[in-house]
Every structure is written in structure tokens, then in C-alpha cells.
Amino acid sequence: MSVSSRPPKTSMLIAQRIVHDVLRERRKPGDMLPPEREMLDTYAAGRATLRESLRLLEFQGVIAIKPGSGGGPVLLEPDASHLASTLVLLMQLKHAPLRTIIEVRSAIEPMISALAVGQIGPEGMRALAATISDMQHCVEDERVFLEANKRFHDIMSRSSGNPLFGYIIESVLDIMDGVSVGIDYPLRRRSAILRAHERIYDALLASDRTAAEELMRAHIMEYQLYLERHFPESLDRVIQWSGR
């Protein structure tokens, strides 16, 4: 029997049932799962199997195990960090360099920007404006500036109306943390990023789908050109899996 045709392990099946029950019961991030004794009865599982199921969910970032009296598994807000870690591992095994990540951004983010027009809503626009304000006031602080830059793109990706786009772009941005590949952003470059964000914001404000798409495409292309001029070796460097 091949690996792909093996039946799933009991622990995986129980993990899937736990997720199904979480959704059916409309539990929210921060809610505790039932105590271990109750889950042992509910899922007719042994303690070792149940704990393996919970470890699977913990590894995927679905739950955290709260220690101490009154502790146990607690639901988490899903994020893209686990997807990013998996993608980096797969990229390393395929010897794929940073350049491949930029190609994904070039293909997806302009489309996301177009989809965000009419979808983002007043709350999203306020959140975008806040990131631009932070970038304007902290343009000389590279760390704070880049954090606001990432929030801008995170908000854009979540505003497309397609949650999968959000997870993909969030994970890609996580991978592209410049610190890990030796990229820095001098004041001149940070100022160019800020201007690009301001123009994209104005296009969203004007509900101009074509402009939003083209401005984001130009923004990503400018970033790629910057790397090709100043950090060409980084584009061809395989990003190493950190397991985070």
C-alpha cells in the first residue's frame, strides 16, 4: 500500500471530529474545549490517542494548551504563520529561492487590490489609513515602518472577499521578512513605499478598480527592481526552514 493510500490515523480522524464539533457548536477563539475526561467519552478514544489528536491541532495553530489548574485546550484565532512555515519547508526541499515568492506576489496582489474595491468597507479603509499614518510618522524608524507596511498588505489581502487570498499573502509576507535574507530599506526606499501605498489607498477611495490593480502591480515590480539592483544575491538564495 502506498503512503498516499493509507487510511488516516485514528488521531487524525478524532482531530477532524473535534474541528467539526467546534464549528457546529459555534465556539470562538478564546473558548475552552471540553475537559479531557469528557472528550475521552465523546470520541471513544484512549488518552494517548486523544492527546496526539490535540497535539496535531496545536501544531496547526488551531488550539493552545493552557497549563495549570483549570487549564486545557483553548481555541486560537487562525493565522498564516503555520502555512508560512510549511511553505518555506517545501520551498527549501525544492531549492526554490526568494524570487519565487515575489513572482507569487506579482501574480496575486494586483488581483487582490482590484477585488478589494467595493469589498473593503469603511472599517477596512480606516485601518489602511492608520497604517499609512504610522508610516508617515515613523518613516525614519525602519522597524516600525516595516511593521506598518506589512499591516497594509495584510489588510488588503483580507479585504478581497476571499479568505484564502488573505492566508496566502499573509504567509508570503511572513516569509519575506527582510531580516532573514539580509535586505534593508533605506529612507529613500521607505519613502517610495509610502508614496505607493498612498496612491493605492486613493484608488480604493475613488473605487477605481483598474487603478488599484495597476498601482499594486507597479508597487511589487518596483520592489523586485530594488532587490535586483541592490540585493541580487538575496533573490537567488533559498530561504531556510526555521520550523516556526
C-alpha positions as CSV (number, residue, x, y, z in Angstrom):
1,M,0.0,0.0,0.0
2,S,1.4,3.4,-1.0
3,V,1.8,6.2,1.6
4,S,-1.0,8.2,-0.1
5,S,-3.5,5.4,0.0
6,R,-3.1,4.5,3.7
7,P,-6.2,5.2,5.8
8,P,-5.8,8.2,8.1
9,K,-4.6,7.5,11.7
10,T,-7.2,7.4,14.4
11,S,-5.7,10.5,16.0
12,M,-6.2,12.5,12.7
13,L,-9.8,11.3,12.4
14,I,-10.5,12.4,16.0
15,A,-8.8,15.8,15.3
16,Q,-11.1,16.3,12.4
17,R,-14.2,15.4,14.6
18,I,-13.0,17.9,17.2
19,V,-12.8,20.7,14.5
20,H,-16.3,19.7,13.2
21,D,-17.8,19.9,16.7
22,V,-16.1,23.3,17.3
23,L,-17.7,24.7,14.2
24,R,-21.1,23.0,14.9
25,E,-21.1,24.4,18.4
26,R,-20.0,27.9,17.1
27,R,-17.1,28.1,19.5
28,K,-14.9,31.2,19.2
29,P,-11.2,32.0,19.8
30,G,-10.6,32.0,23.5
31,D,-13.2,29.4,24.2
32,M,-12.0,26.3,26.1
33,L,-12.6,22.8,24.7
34,P,-14.3,20.3,26.9
35,P,-12.2,18.7,29.6
36,E,-10.2,15.6,28.8
37,R,-12.5,13.1,30.6
38,E,-15.5,14.4,28.6
39,M,-13.6,14.2,25.3
40,L,-12.4,10.7,26.1
41,D,-16.1,9.6,26.4
42,T,-17.3,11.7,23.4
43,Y,-14.7,10.4,21.0
44,A,-14.4,6.9,22.5
45,A,-10.6,7.2,22.4
46,G,-7.8,6.3,24.6
47,R,-5.9,9.0,26.5
48,A,-2.7,8.7,24.3
49,T,-4.8,8.9,21.1
50,L,-6.7,11.9,22.2
51,R,-3.6,13.7,23.3
52,E,-2.0,13.0,19.9
53,S,-5.1,14.5,18.3
54,L,-4.8,17.6,20.4
55,R,-1.0,17.9,19.5
56,L,-2.0,17.7,15.8
57,L,-4.4,20.7,16.3
58,E,-1.8,22.5,18.4
59,F,0.8,22.1,15.7
60,Q,-1.6,23.5,13.1
61,G,-2.2,26.6,15.3
62,V,-5.9,25.7,16.0
63,I,-5.5,25.4,19.8
64,A,-3.1,26.1,22.5
65,I,-2.8,24.0,25.7
66,K,-3.3,26.2,28.7
67,P,-1.3,24.9,31.7
68,G,-2.2,24.8,35.3
69,S,-5.4,24.2,37.3
70,G,-8.4,24.9,35.1
71,G,-6.3,24.7,32.0
72,G,-6.7,22.6,28.9
73,P,-7.1,23.2,25.1
74,V,-8.2,26.7,24.2
75,L,-9.2,27.8,20.7
76,L,-6.9,30.3,18.9
77,E,-7.5,32.9,16.2
78,P,-6.2,31.3,13.0
79,D,-3.2,33.0,11.4
80,A,-0.9,32.3,8.5
81,S,2.3,31.5,10.4
82,H,1.9,27.8,10.2
83,L,1.2,28.0,6.5
84,A,4.3,30.1,6.0
85,S,6.4,27.6,7.9
86,T,5.1,24.7,5.7
87,L,5.7,26.7,2.5
88,V,9.2,27.5,3.5
89,L,9.9,23.9,4.2
90,L,8.5,22.8,0.8
91,M,10.5,25.6,-0.9
92,Q,13.7,24.5,0.7
93,L,13.2,20.9,-0.3
94,K,12.6,22.2,-3.9
95,H,15.6,24.6,-3.7
96,A,13.2,27.4,-4.5
97,P,14.7,30.9,-3.9
98,L,13.1,34.2,-2.7
99,R,12.5,35.1,-6.3
100,T,9.6,32.6,-6.5
101,I,7.8,34.3,-3.6
102,I,8.0,37.7,-5.4
103,E,6.6,36.0,-8.5
104,V,3.6,34.8,-6.4
105,R,3.1,38.3,-5.1
106,S,3.3,39.8,-8.6
107,A,0.6,37.4,-9.8
108,I,-1.8,37.6,-6.8
109,E,-1.6,41.0,-5.1
110,P,-2.7,43.2,-8.1
111,M,-5.8,41.0,-8.5
112,I,-6.5,41.2,-4.7
113,S,-6.3,45.0,-4.9
114,A,-8.9,45.0,-7.7
115,L,-11.2,42.7,-5.7
116,A,-10.8,44.9,-2.6
117,V,-12.5,47.8,-4.4
118,G,-16.1,47.7,-3.3
119,Q,-15.3,45.0,-0.7
120,I,-13.1,46.7,1.8
121,G,-15.7,48.8,3.6
122,P,-15.3,51.8,5.9
123,E,-13.6,49.9,8.7
124,G,-11.0,48.4,6.4
125,M,-10.4,51.9,4.9
126,R,-9.8,53.3,8.3
127,A,-7.4,50.5,9.2
128,L,-5.5,51.2,5.9
129,A,-5.4,54.9,6.7
130,A,-4.0,54.1,10.1
131,T,-1.1,52.1,8.6
132,I,-0.3,55.0,6.2
133,S,-0.4,57.5,9.1
134,D,2.0,55.2,11.1
135,M,4.3,55.0,8.1
136,Q,4.3,58.8,7.6
137,H,5.1,59.4,11.3
138,C,7.7,56.7,11.6
139,V,9.3,56.8,8.2
140,E,12.7,57.2,9.8
141,D,12.3,54.1,12.1
142,E,12.8,51.2,9.7
143,R,11.4,48.5,12.1
144,V,8.2,50.4,12.9
145,F,7.8,51.4,9.3
146,L,8.1,47.9,8.0
147,E,5.6,46.6,10.6
148,A,3.0,49.2,9.3
149,N,3.9,48.2,5.7
150,K,3.1,44.6,6.5
151,R,-0.2,45.5,8.1
152,F,-1.2,47.5,5.0
153,H,-0.7,44.4,2.8
154,D,-2.4,42.1,5.4
155,I,-5.5,44.4,5.4
156,M,-5.6,44.5,1.6
157,S,-5.4,40.7,1.3
158,R,-8.2,40.2,3.9
159,S,-10.3,42.7,2.1
160,S,-10.6,40.8,-1.2
161,G,-13.6,38.8,0.0
162,N,-11.6,35.6,-0.4
163,P,-10.1,34.3,2.8
164,L,-7.7,32.0,1.0
165,F,-6.0,35.1,-0.6
166,G,-5.6,36.5,2.8
167,Y,-3.8,33.5,4.2
168,I,-1.6,33.1,1.1
169,I,-0.5,36.8,1.1
170,E,0.0,36.9,4.9
171,S,2.2,33.8,4.7
172,V,4.1,35.2,1.8
173,L,4.8,38.4,3.7
174,D,5.9,36.4,6.7
175,I,8.4,34.5,4.6
176,M,9.7,37.7,3.0
177,D,10.8,39.2,6.3
178,G,13.8,41.0,5.0
179,V,15.8,40.4,8.2
180,S,16.1,36.7,7.4
181,V,17.7,37.3,4.0
182,G,19.8,40.4,4.7
183,I,17.7,43.0,3.0
184,D,17.4,46.6,4.4
185,Y,15.3,49.5,3.3
186,P,17.0,53.0,3.5
187,L,14.9,56.1,3.9
188,R,14.7,56.8,0.2
189,R,13.2,53.3,-0.4
190,R,10.8,53.6,2.6
191,S,9.6,57.0,1.2
192,A,8.9,55.3,-2.2
193,I,6.9,52.5,-0.4
194,L,4.9,55.1,1.4
195,R,4.0,57.0,-1.8
196,A,2.9,53.7,-3.4
197,H,0.6,53.0,-0.5
198,E,-0.9,56.4,-0.6
199,R,-1.7,56.1,-4.3
200,I,-3.2,52.6,-3.8
201,Y,-5.3,54.0,-0.9
202,D,-6.5,56.9,-3.1
203,A,-7.6,54.4,-5.8
204,L,-9.6,52.4,-3.3
205,L,-11.2,55.6,-2.0
206,A,-12.2,56.5,-5.6
207,S,-13.5,53.0,-6.2
208,D,-11.1,52.8,-9.2
209,R,-10.6,49.0,-9.7
210,T,-8.2,49.4,-12.7
211,A,-6.0,51.9,-10.9
212,A,-5.9,49.8,-7.7
213,E,-4.7,46.8,-9.7
214,E,-2.1,48.6,-11.8
215,L,-0.7,50.6,-8.9
216,M,-0.2,47.5,-6.8
217,R,1.4,45.7,-9.8
218,A,3.8,48.7,-10.2
219,H,4.5,48.7,-6.4
220,I,5.5,45.0,-6.5
221,M,7.6,45.5,-9.6
222,E,9.4,48.4,-8.0
223,Y,10.3,46.2,-5.1
224,Q,11.6,43.5,-7.3
225,L,13.7,46.0,-9.2
226,Y,15.1,47.4,-6.0
227,L,16.2,43.9,-4.9
228,E,17.7,43.2,-8.4
229,R,19.8,46.4,-8.2
230,H,20.9,46.2,-4.5
231,F,20.5,42.6,-3.3
232,P,20.6,40.3,-6.4
233,E,22.2,37.5,-4.3
234,S,19.1,37.5,-2.0
235,L,16.7,36.8,-4.9
236,D,18.5,33.6,-5.7
237,R,19.0,32.5,-2.1
238,V,17.0,29.5,-0.9
239,I,15.2,30.5,2.3
240,Q,15.9,28.1,5.2
241,W,13.1,26.5,7.1
242,S,13.1,27.6,10.8
243,G,10.2,25.4,11.9
244,R,8.4,28.3,13.5
